[in-house]
Amino acid sequence: MSASLPPFSASLPIDEGDAPALRVLVVDDQAMVRGALAILLDLEPDIEVVGQAGDGRAAVELLAQHCGEVDVVLMDVEMPVMDGITACEALRSRFPRTRILMLTTFGRPGYVQRALDAGASGFVVKDAPSEQLADAVRRVARGERVIDPTLAVETLTRGSSPLTDREVEVLRAVAGGGTIADIAADVGLSQGTVRNHISAAMTKTGARTRAEAVRLATESGWL
């Protein structure tokens, strides 16, 4: 990720002309938050919210109903059924012309790189002013990349996740609880291999226990 990512800019006066409104899909598992975001964006003269979804899978299905004719999907990260980053990857694969703008309450740097790797065009936090959110929607629709400045700096400082895909898979299984035998059965590995992955993850996160490794990796946005 480039160190020269542009910060948010003040919204410029909008020349509506005959240009069609940007079609936006809002995805968040919290109904009140989702509704509030939709209302705020619908107040903008050049933005039209064409749908809402409560999880990533529903977002994929809804976009399919629109035949991919949505300009920007504003999507939360942490959701049930299918999380936002997984949904982002699925949407970009099926509907490459639709831009994805990730939105989260948790400013975890690891989320930013994972979202960009999944094909997201931007990443903003929910406490950003409404005018910045609308500006971010316009900018990603134009093909720009928009990253919250604070998150961009923290992401560049911390670097990419040190965990391998297998270590992530094992830590997620650890988070679900159970014995080593349970975890091994869950991920399809031997108990010895599971122990090795847990040990490696603990070393990389600086954790003293496997539970602490899960917590630290989660707080960094690596899981």
ABEGO torsion letter per residue (X at the ends): XBAABBBBBBBBBBBAEABBBBBBBBBBABAAAAAAAAAAAAABAABBBABBBABAAAAAAAAAAAGGBBABBBBBABBBGBBAAAAAAAAAAABAABBBBBBBABBBAAAAAAAAAAGBABBBBAABBAAAAAAAAAAAAAGBBBBBAAAAAAAAAAEBBABBAAAAAAAAAAAAEEBAAAAAAAAGBBAAAAAAAAAAAAAAAGBABAAAAAAAAAAAGAX
